[in-house]
């Protein structure tokens, strides 16, 4: 039985004060909720303050990215040790916005996942096709390439520590959610892919999240799908009531 995981990706939103306000509201509602694993991923600048608030709760902390070098002359990057210092246990890797706006390739994503694993984080590895790719019937091909690239050289024991998020790019921030069926089709492909490249027990333990315009209103139908184990939530994670409802609706 895979426990649902709901992760909030705050993206480039929230100053420290705003982040503290939001996470304090989440803590009031969710501090002892244990039917789902809950993760919040604030911007780097607010990690430390948010961690202080959620330290003794079921809400875990994640970073939105990490760099694959341990230290050095890499202006503007943040190392695994730095985010660990702030209390992070998870790291989002390969988000489509990183790929699109910051030129992250599958090879870079792969290096980031490897470092994240070495440093004991749970990587939330994102894959997903663009609208053009979907319309050209390339969805499966694209996901296959992203899985091959992102997971290159990973062993079964590594896969057991990874969470995969399927996020169709056309559904991110657009209000257009993939239908539960469209999402399930890709989730099933991902699970089969892991089964073929690793083992069926590894595939059956892997958590695969859906991301793209998830709201309190659509999470239940998404979670009814056999291969959807949770969600990576952007916009709706910025509002405490909305995120709390998504978390609560994910497990019943
Ligand atoms: P959204 O973003 O929920 O605002 O569509 C999801 C994501 O980018 O992780």
Boltz pocket constraint, residues with backbone or C-beta under 6 A from the ligand:
constraints:
  - pocket:
      binder: B
      contacts: [[A, 9], [A, 167], [A, 171], [A, 172], [A, 173], [A, 174], [A, 175], [A, 211], [A, 212], [A, 213], [A, 214], [A, 232], [A, 233], [A, 234], [A, 235], [A, 236]]
      max_distance: 6.0
